[in-house]
Each structure stands twice: as C-alpha cells, then as structure tokens.
C-alpha cells in the first residue's frame, strides 16, 4: 500500500473538518439552537468553539460526535453519512 504525502493527508483533514462544520451548522440552525446554547450543552467555555468548528477551523474529536449527534436529533450513522456526503460533494458551478 502506497503512503499518502503529508500535504494530501492535511487536505483530507481540511475537507472533512469543513464538512463536519457544515452539517453541525445546518442541523443546529434547523433546530433553532444558538451557537451559545450548543456550546453550553457540550460543556465548552463559549460559542467561539462552535463557531470555529462550523468554519472548519477546529476539528471535532471522535468522542464528541455521539454527543453532538444526540443534541442535533441525529443518530451517529445519520451524522457521519451526512458528513461523508458533504465531504464528497462536487463543488457547484458558478453560473455567469
């Protein structure tokens, strides 16, 4: 098996982190939960952690996925499936 270059691995992490953030943001907004409320439920200091996650800056720890899924009324499978869909979606073409 061929080893991936470090730049490729870093790019995969960025894509995944952005996809996680998109899913969390969309589900949170759909449930009308503020970033501050979600942060409190997760035991984080303030809403900036949620903001950084939603922007793909801060990765979500594996242990946080089940808690976030439950708070967002999703199963872990639903959440990871949606993250995968977001991560593998083709960028939309911009119409001129």
C-alpha positions as a Python dict, from the first residue, in 0.01 Angstrom:
ca = {
    (1, 'X'): (0, 0, 0),
    (2, 'X'): (130, 338, -102),
    (3, 'X'): (172, 604, 166),
    (4, 'X'): (-3, 937, 109),
    (5, 'X'): (204, 1255, 121),
    (6, 'X'): (156, 1471, 430),
    (7, 'X'): (6, 1753, 219),
    (8, 'X'): (-262, 1516, 91),
    (9, 'X'): (-347, 1399, 442),
    (10, 'X'): (-371, 1760, 561),
    (11, 'X'): (-601, 1842, 267),
    (12, 'X'): (-827, 1547, 353),
    (13, 'X'): (-847, 1668, 714),
    (14, 'X'): (-943, 2019, 599),
    (15, 'X'): (-1216, 1885, 371),
    (16, 'X'): (-1351, 1661, 649),
    (17, 'X'): (-1342, 1938, 911),
    (18, 'X'): (-1531, 2174, 678),
    (19, 'X'): (-1791, 1905, 607),
    (20, 'X'): (-1840, 1840, 979),
    (21, 'X'): (-1887, 2213, 1033),
    (22, 'X'): (-2144, 2242, 754),
    (23, 'X'): (-2350, 1956, 895),
    (24, 'X'): (-2340, 2087, 1251),
    (25, 'X'): (-2430, 2440, 1139),
    (26, 'X'): (-2720, 2326, 919),
    (27, 'X'): (-2868, 2095, 1182),
    (28, 'X'): (-2822, 2346, 1464),
    (29, 'X'): (-2991, 2621, 1265),
    (30, 'X'): (-3272, 2386, 1164),
    (31, 'X'): (-3339, 2319, 1531),
    (32, 'X'): (-3310, 2691, 1612),
    (33, 'X'): (-3031, 2629, 1863),
    (34, 'X'): (-2782, 2913, 1907),
    (35, 'X'): (-2408, 2857, 1900),
    (36, 'X'): (-2401, 2964, 2262),
    (37, 'X'): (-2663, 2703, 2362),
    (38, 'X'): (-2484, 2424, 2175),
    (39, 'X'): (-2156, 2526, 2336),
    (40, 'X'): (-2310, 2511, 2683),
    (41, 'X'): (-2464, 2169, 2614),
    (42, 'X'): (-2121, 2045, 2506),
    (43, 'X'): (-1951, 2194, 2812),
    (44, 'X'): (-1737, 2436, 2611),
    (45, 'X'): (-1640, 2773, 2752),
    (46, 'X'): (-1824, 2986, 2495),
    (47, 'X'): (-1976, 2998, 2148),
    (48, 'X'): (-1641, 3061, 1979),
    (49, 'X'): (-1566, 2688, 1990),
    (50, 'X'): (-1888, 2615, 1799),
    (51, 'X'): (-1808, 2894, 1554),
    (52, 'X'): (-1458, 2755, 1492),
    (53, 'X'): (-1600, 2405, 1438),
    (54, 'X'): (-1865, 2530, 1197),
    (55, 'X'): (-1598, 2715, 996),
    (56, 'X'): (-1381, 2403, 981),
    (57, 'X'): (-1103, 2557, 1192),
    (58, 'X'): (-1136, 2332, 1497),
    (59, 'X'): (-1171, 1957, 1441),
    (60, 'X'): (-1437, 1764, 1630),
    (61, 'X'): (-1300, 1484, 1847),
    (62, 'X'): (-1435, 1135, 1782),
    (63, 'X'): (-1573, 1125, 2136),
    (64, 'X'): (-1774, 1443, 2065),
    (65, 'X'): (-1958, 1302, 1760),
    (66, 'X'): (-2214, 1090, 1952),
    (67, 'X'): (-2291, 1377, 2188),
    (68, 'X'): (-2334, 1626, 1904),
    (69, 'X'): (-2548, 1379, 1708),
    (70, 'X'): (-2778, 1330, 2006),
    (71, 'X'): (-2806, 1707, 2066),
    (72, 'X'): (-2888, 1759, 1698),
    (73, 'X'): (-3155, 1485, 1697),
    (74, 'X'): (-2950, 1256, 1473),
    (75, 'X'): (-2803, 911, 1506),
    (76, 'X'): (-2427, 879, 1474),
    (77, 'X'): (-2485, 696, 1145),
    (78, 'X'): (-2704, 976, 1009),
    (79, 'X'): (-2449, 1234, 1111),
    (80, 'X'): (-2147, 1055, 965),
    (81, 'X'): (-2340, 975, 644),
    (82, 'X'): (-2425, 1344, 602),
    (83, 'X'): (-2066, 1445, 678),
    (84, 'X'): (-1947, 1198, 413),
    (85, 'X'): (-2198, 1340, 160),
    (86, 'X'): (-2076, 1692, 230),
    (87, 'X'): (-1709, 1592, 210),
    (88, 'X'): (-1750, 1412, -122),
    (89, 'X'): (-1994, 1655, -287),
    (90, 'X'): (-1871, 1816, -603),
    (91, 'X'): (-1841, 2194, -589),
    (92, 'X'): (-2128, 2372, -760),
    (93, 'X'): (-2052, 2552, -1081),
    (94, 'X'): (-2096, 2928, -1073),
    (95, 'X'): (-2339, 3049, -1338),
    (96, 'X'): (-2240, 3359, -1530),
}
